[in-house]
């Protein structure tokens, strides 16, 4: 599972990004996804802090990533594992 999200400018700086990320990760893990990949651009420091704060680990750094609109950005990719990933089997 790969996750991408966006938070509107009026909601930024209020903790909603981390809160929503935690909720989405918990929901995805609850329905059976053991590992979730999360990417962001290198210059998106706020997103990187949110991703790291929820326990995701860096798996790839400074790689080219093609966005759906055809733009290529330099990105950083993380993985968030289910807390019981070592003891569960995929559905």
C-alpha positions as CSV (number, residue, x, y, z in Angstrom):
1,X,0.0,0.0,0.0
2,X,1.3,3.4,-0.9
3,X,0.0,6.5,0.8
4,X,-0.1,10.1,-0.3
5,X,-2.0,12.9,1.3
6,X,-2.4,16.7,1.2
7,X,-3.5,19.2,3.8
8,X,-5.0,22.6,2.8
9,X,-3.1,25.7,3.8
10,X,-5.7,26.8,6.3
11,X,-5.3,23.6,8.3
12,X,-1.5,23.5,8.4
13,X,0.3,24.1,11.6
14,X,-2.5,22.9,13.8
15,X,-1.4,19.2,14.2
16,X,-4.1,18.0,11.8
17,X,-1.4,16.5,9.5
18,X,0.0,14.2,12.1
19,X,-3.4,13.4,13.6
20,X,-4.9,12.5,10.2
21,X,-1.8,10.4,9.2
22,X,-2.0,8.5,12.5
23,X,-5.7,7.8,11.9
24,X,-5.2,6.6,8.3
25,X,-2.3,4.4,9.2
26,X,-4.2,2.8,12.1
27,X,-7.2,2.2,9.8
28,X,-5.1,0.7,7.0
29,X,-3.3,-1.6,9.5
30,X,-6.6,-2.6,11.0
31,X,-8.0,-3.8,7.7
32,X,-4.9,-5.9,7.0
33,X,-2.1,-3.9,5.5
34,X,1.1,-4.9,7.2
35,X,3.4,-2.3,5.6
36,X,2.5,1.1,4.1
37,X,4.9,3.2,2.0
38,X,4.8,7.0,2.4
39,X,6.6,9.4,0.1
40,X,7.3,13.1,0.2
41,X,9.5,15.5,-1.6
42,X,12.9,16.3,-0.1
43,X,12.0,19.9,0.6
44,X,8.8,19.1,2.4
45,X,10.2,19.3,5.9
46,X,6.8,19.4,7.7
47,X,5.7,16.2,6.0
48,X,9.0,14.5,6.8
49,X,8.6,15.4,10.5
50,X,5.0,14.1,10.6
51,X,6.0,10.9,8.9
52,X,9.0,10.3,11.2
53,X,6.9,11.3,14.3
54,X,4.4,8.5,13.6
55,X,7.2,5.9,13.6
56,X,7.8,5.4,9.9
57,X,11.4,4.5,8.9
58,X,13.4,5.9,6.0
59,X,13.9,3.3,3.2
60,X,15.0,5.4,0.2
61,X,16.5,8.9,0.2
62,X,16.9,11.4,-2.6
63,X,15.4,9.4,-5.4
64,X,13.5,10.6,-8.5
65,X,9.7,10.1,-8.3
66,X,7.3,10.6,-11.2
67,X,4.1,12.3,-10.1
68,X,0.7,11.6,-11.8
69,X,0.8,15.0,-13.5
70,X,4.1,14.1,-15.2
71,X,6.4,16.1,-13.0
72,X,9.5,14.5,-11.5
73,X,10.5,15.4,-8.0
74,X,13.3,14.4,-5.7
75,X,11.8,12.3,-2.9
76,X,12.2,10.5,0.3
77,X,10.3,7.3,1.0
78,X,9.4,5.8,4.3
79,X,7.8,2.5,5.5
80,X,5.3,2.2,8.3
81,X,4.9,-1.3,9.6
82,X,2.0,-2.7,11.5
83,X,3.0,-2.9,15.2
84,X,2.5,-6.7,15.0
85,X,4.0,-7.2,11.5
86,X,6.4,-9.9,12.6
87,X,3.6,-12.0,14.0
88,X,0.9,-11.6,11.4
89,X,0.3,-13.0,8.0
90,X,-1.0,-10.9,5.0
91,X,-4.7,-11.4,4.3
